[in-house]
């Protein structure tokens, strides 16, 4: 009797601690985002009409040598190639009614989901999803077992996308079409990780000798892939048996492989390609108004130019020295001068929504005051050196020019700066080794908020090349990583961003804003590029080709 009483008390306490009532889920797919603003999209939208259809022509610079989405981490495969044929358990939202980029999810192969407790999720799998009518799956229904086997394969040791879902502990089929997943410990990123563009559901029958057989390449998504033509491109037709009515809106999708950027631009300008992302230099030479082109700008989390400081080397081990370096810069002026205004300043953390980025007015307190920078330098310890080595990745002339600009800003406040130019291979080696003082170059891609924070900013992170040790920051990272309250997580991530920028550890002076251009015949191009998303392509249609 005493034991039963104690057990009952313990269970009640556990429910109180976890923030839920007995039998009531912590979250459901219908209520998860109720307290989070997802604002409307700001571009014009034309609803689908009877004239919807046509062929959407795109171009990719990437020639693929691997077609197995579980064996490749290539965005060209997952989001701009044959991987478009696959569905996922969840996907990220897109459309005219969604502000993007966002990691807000919606069901794909599920009808709805519930978070039962801190580590248990239940997914109701839809009954009207079918594999493409290609041998050996031959249009059979997608079942719970398909999802379990696909996730198990993705999690296999050595597979490049295993880290997205390797916190799954158990998976089981429960009742009629329910999938129960338990994870090893609470993870605020779990829902977004299974929605990631690399977490695709692949039929086990299509795998031969450990790899997907291109002859039996079948998914369950809105596009049916036809084999590429000698590496020239990827070609799709609409899946007429797709489970969402009327999708995809276009009848065909053609993605041509064109490696040279000037050739891609030429193909676009003569109408052979419908949508293109030109580089900055090309944008300077495109007359958008006379050509009647439409433009769309898209923020991209965690992508852009990163500046990282090794806080373990002198004089950079002094916080005032690092703060002086930050104050010597004006990153917003550089964005206007060098990148046509296509960029924003951020800490560089992949975040749920653009509203979670530290506001510009907050960031400006840490930059652009030469007077304050000089004052901070005057407090330099008497035994300190003013010599600093600045390593710059030579990915483009813009990278080198920016490095020189930063060096000049630092020299203006009293530093002696040695600029060291790195090629692509050298840069990646230096980034991983941490053998630098100040490093400028493209951010190494890390998928997900927790993956980035735990690897790059936590004291014990495997990619913490700044060598910054900070117990307060560690506690913030650990707390936000497990909370199920999105509003609390947003606040904690704001505190993390302020702390990182205040300690002058690293930041992105140019977080990427991609500018897409397209012809007026293209309708409903409302992309969301977060987490390798690609479903937005199924909502595009072309009026007159």
Helices and strands as residue ranges (DSSP letters): H 2-18, E 27-28, E 55-60, H 75-78, G 82-85, E 90-92, E 105-107, E 110-117, E 120-125, H 144-154, G 162-164, E 168-174, E 178-183, H 190-195, G 204-206, E 207-208, E 211-212, G 214-216, E 223-226, E 233-238, E 252-257, H 261-269, E 275-276, H 280-285, H 288-291, E 294-309, H 319-327, H 331-338, E 343-346, G 354-356, H 360-363, G 364-366, H 370-378, E 387-393, H 397-412, E 416-422, H 424-433, E 438-442, H 449-452, I 453-457, H 471-482, H 486-502, E 506-518, E 522-523, G 530-532, G 535-539, E 541-542
